[in-house]
Amino acid sequence: MPLVKIKDKYQVTLPAEIRERLALKVGDVLEVALQDEDIVLKPKILIDKNSAWERLMTVLKKVHEQNKGIDPVQVERDVMEAIQKRRHRQSKKSYAKRRAR
């Protein structure tokens, strides 16, 4: 396991093997968390709020066009169910990763 040294202003340099494996680049954003006595860094992608809303509205227009004649309440239920299934799969993956440590 590589070691890093805390420098001025409490900065550390991530080892090359980790940066390369995660394809990290200068300017990328990492979330910092404390789990028990471990410092955990997670790469994150920041999205401009207005841009995200525009993208969402574009997708929703396409969905509505493709689902003409279908009850909008049913479409909403289907979308919510798909989101919940996706979140459940992601939380199971996160749990499995934590247990593997």
C-alpha positions as CSV (number, residue, x, y, z in Angstrom):
1,M,0.0,0.0,0.0
2,P,1.5,3.3,-1.0
3,L,2.3,6.0,1.6
4,V,1.7,9.7,1.2
5,K,3.1,12.6,3.3
6,I,1.0,15.6,4.4
7,K,2.7,18.7,3.1
8,D,2.2,22.5,3.7
9,K,-1.5,23.5,3.7
10,Y,-2.3,19.8,4.5
11,Q,-2.0,18.7,0.9
12,V,-1.2,15.1,-0.2
13,T,-0.2,13.8,-3.6
14,L,-2.2,10.7,-4.8
15,P,0.1,7.9,-6.0
16,A,0.3,7.5,-9.8
17,E,-1.1,4.0,-9.8
18,I,-4.3,5.2,-8.1
19,R,-4.7,8.3,-10.3
20,E,-4.3,6.2,-13.4
21,R,-6.6,3.4,-12.3
22,L,-9.4,6.0,-11.6
23,A,-8.4,8.2,-14.6
24,L,-8.1,11.2,-12.3
25,K,-7.0,14.5,-13.8
26,V,-6.0,17.9,-12.5
27,G,-9.2,19.8,-11.6
28,D,-11.2,16.7,-10.8
29,V,-13.4,16.8,-7.6
30,L,-13.1,14.3,-4.8
31,E,-15.6,13.9,-2.0
32,V,-13.9,13.4,1.4
33,A,-15.5,11.2,4.1
34,L,-14.5,9.7,7.4
35,Q,-15.4,6.1,8.0
36,D,-14.4,5.0,11.4
37,E,-10.7,5.9,11.4
38,D,-10.3,5.8,7.6
39,I,-10.2,8.8,5.3
40,V,-12.2,7.9,2.1
41,L,-11.8,9.9,-1.1
42,K,-14.5,9.4,-3.8
43,P,-14.3,10.9,-7.3
44,K,-17.4,13.0,-8.1
45,I,-18.7,14.7,-11.1
46,L,-20.3,18.2,-10.7
47,I,-23.0,19.2,-13.0
48,D,-24.3,22.7,-13.5
49,K,-27.9,22.8,-12.1
50,N,-29.3,24.7,-15.1
51,S,-27.7,22.3,-17.5
52,A,-28.9,19.3,-15.6
53,W,-32.5,20.7,-15.7
54,E,-32.3,21.3,-19.4
55,R,-31.0,17.8,-20.0
56,L,-33.8,16.4,-17.8
57,M,-36.5,18.3,-19.6
58,T,-35.1,17.1,-23.0
59,V,-35.3,13.5,-21.9
60,L,-38.8,14.0,-20.5
61,K,-40.0,15.4,-23.8
62,K,-38.7,12.4,-25.6
63,V,-40.3,10.1,-23.1
64,H,-43.7,11.8,-23.4
65,E,-43.5,11.7,-27.2
66,Q,-42.8,8.0,-27.1
67,N,-45.6,7.3,-24.7
68,K,-48.5,9.1,-26.3
69,G,-51.7,7.3,-25.6
70,I,-50.3,5.8,-22.3
71,D,-51.7,7.0,-19.0
72,P,-49.2,9.6,-17.7
73,V,-49.8,8.4,-14.1
74,Q,-48.7,4.9,-15.2
75,V,-45.6,6.3,-17.0
76,E,-44.7,8.2,-13.8
77,R,-45.1,5.0,-11.7
78,D,-42.9,3.1,-14.2
79,V,-40.2,5.8,-14.0
80,M,-40.3,5.9,-10.2
81,E,-40.1,2.1,-10.1
82,A,-37.1,2.1,-12.4
83,I,-35.3,4.7,-10.3
84,Q,-35.9,2.8,-7.1
85,K,-34.6,-0.5,-8.7
86,R,-31.5,1.4,-9.9
87,R,-30.9,2.9,-6.4
88,H,-31.4,-0.5,-4.8
89,R,-28.8,-2.1,-7.1
90,Q,-26.3,0.7,-6.5
91,S,-26.8,0.4,-2.7
92,K,-26.2,-3.3,-2.9
93,K,-23.0,-2.8,-4.8
94,S,-21.8,-0.2,-2.3
95,Y,-22.6,-2.5,0.6
96,A,-20.7,-5.4,-1.1
97,K,-17.7,-3.1,-1.7
98,R,-17.7,-2.1,2.0
99,R,-17.9,-5.7,3.1
100,A,-15.0,-6.7,0.8
101,R,-12.6,-4.3,2.6
